[in-house]
């Protein structure tokens, strides 16, 4: 399914004019080497583009990124190999950069061999060409001697950028006259590329198209996957003879045609090069895209924002507004695949894909792949965001924030099980109950840290409600304090919040330590063991309150205890511990909300 879907995406790119011609590939370039007619270097021109981003605080952040240009297809052979129109500094200049400066010598002699191959093969191919830029390039190849350029001021000025930068050639005074755009150079390359593709072909039925086509022996490498090899890693590969069968060597075993191979590798590399289509979740690189081309890209950005908090192509406020509109449909019971077709001209019948990739020692490993129609996908994402909301203020919660709340705030090295994120993706996309570990992990984190915020409470609420919904029951937990909820664990949580506020109200100064710091975890697990002691302590605190305060809290305690069936539960299991925490959080927030409302009323008098 993955390779077929990527081929369809390639067709979308081709229809939108975003496909690089066959035999060529995109390459990032940082500097132009401006050549004089005699082959000497006149200047190194910084060719990077400026990107400006408006931060949330209103400040503008500027960064420089290389330009992507189209060059003859890069060689993927290991070791030293020739490329038509080279862009790597080691091949072009034949110099290594060390702590002591530039040197043409190294232990492996790689710099000298690389430059020698680049010089020899380039001169051979351009020997009969005659254009101003080609003539200047030829003169450069003939005149450049690496050993004599170790003190070249232009290279020294690059500093450490020398190692990480890529280069293209232009004519001095004419940066628009570029070597890689020279027509005669392109003709030489295209003849060579066509000749190389006509030899040694094995024709068989393609596993994707079903047609009899030349089968790819080696698949192009995929770049941009975290943890993968710098030169790229193959998705399909049979590196050792143990994987060969029926006399078919290497990727002839896959029966994927050259045509399909080039399409799927191009499409996947395109997606991995675009931050709007890629996110990192621990050691898994998540790639997502929508079929149908540019007309549906708004869905891709909306998905990116909803789950990752990133919006590359839409204004953040506009994206948040779209998400709120989707959630309102879900809350009103109007959320459906068709209900989103009117949003930004979304075509709800096309497919949306989410793929998780992780490299191993020799190739890419596919961790998960999910596919749904856009309308159903957006409905599921909106339902997820609706489920994890708590309180009256809408806040979209990206996955990175959710994952952060599962970790100890005191540890930067703690990792979350990667399998959790894969299962969580599936539950979000298909609207199924969240993995049990999400609830247990969050409950444990709250008990350990004794901190419960809107995100943590929202996750606990969502886990419990989704399980209830899946079993056909009514959702238990509301957005805000629910005085009609008579669940014993929920009531215990409310009571604990009341007792804590009594303690805080009785103190003239802000307390450094409350009953929450000492008893929260045990109260959430074994209420019958803890609450009698807490109620006894509260009576001492009540004596320090004003008459009106004492009456207010007494009535609230009486109301809650009156619903507890005359006794506290002995032990609370996982879900009930979650209900306890939601009861505590919502009662606590209700106190602060009441204070805010009272302040507003006082200001209006």
Number of C-alpha atoms within 10 A of each C-alpha: 10 16 18 15 19 23 23 18 23 25 20 19 19 14 13 13 9 12 19 15 11 14 16 18 16 18 18 18 20 23 21 22 21 26 25 21 19 13 22 18 18 15 16 21 16 13 18 17 13 11 11 12 11 10 9 8 6 8 10 11 10 11 10 12 14 17 17 14 15 15 22 22 18 18 12 14 9 7 7 15 14 18 19 20 21 20 22 19 20 22 23 23 24 28 28 21 18 11 6 6 13 20 18 21 15 12 6 8 12 19 23 21 16 22 24 17 16 24 21 13 13 19 16 9 14 16 11 8 13 12 13 15 25 24 19 25 26 21 18 20 21 13 12 18 15 20 15 10 18 19 12 11 9 13 19 16 11 12 12 14 13 19 15 9 16 21 23 25 26 25 24 22 12 11 15 10 16 17 21 21 16 14 10 16 19 18 11 14 18 15 10 14 16 12 10 10 12 9 8 9 13 16 16 16 15 20 15 15 13 12 12 14 19 21 24 24 23 18 23 22 20 24 19 20 24 16 15 19 18 11 12 17 23 20 19 21 21 20 14 9 10 8 13 16 11 6 8 15 18 20 20 23 19 18 22 26 28 21 16 22 21 18 21 24 23 23 22 22 18 19 19 21 13 13 13 21 21 21 19 15 18 15 15 24 21 22 22 21 26 25 25 20 17 14 14 20 20 19 25 24 21 25 26 23 22 23 22 18 19 19 22 16 13 15 11 16 10 12 21 20 12 15 21 18 14 24 25 16 17 21 13 8 9 15 21 17 18 16 17 23 15 10 14 13 12 18 21 22 16 14 18 25 20 20 19 22 20 18 21 12 10 15 20 21 16 15 16 16 18 16 19 18 18 27 23 23 24 28 25 24 22 28 21 27 24 23 23 23 23 26 17 8 8 13 16 22 21 16 17 14 15 18 17 15 19 21 18 15 11 8 8 9 8 12 13 15 11 14 11 16 18 18 15 18 21 19 17 19 22 17 19 16 20 23 17 14 13 20 23 18 15 22 24 17 19 22 21 13 14 14 14 19 11 18 19 25 26 22 25 26 26 25 22 22 21 22 19 16 14 13 9 9 11 11 15 16 20 17 17 17 20 16 13 6 14 14 15 22 28 25 28 28 27 27 26 29 23 22 24 18 17 23 20 17 18 19 12 8 8 9 10 6 9 15 17 17 14 11 17 23 20 16 24 26 21 17 24 17 15 17 19 13 10 17 15 10 15 18 15 13 18 20 11 16 17 12 10 9 14 18 13 11 17 15 11 15 17 11 14 18 17 12 14 16 10 8 13 19 16 11 17 19 12 16 19 19 27 28 28 26 31 30 30 28 25 23 24 20 17 15 14 11 12 11 12 12 12 12 11 11 10 9 8 7 5
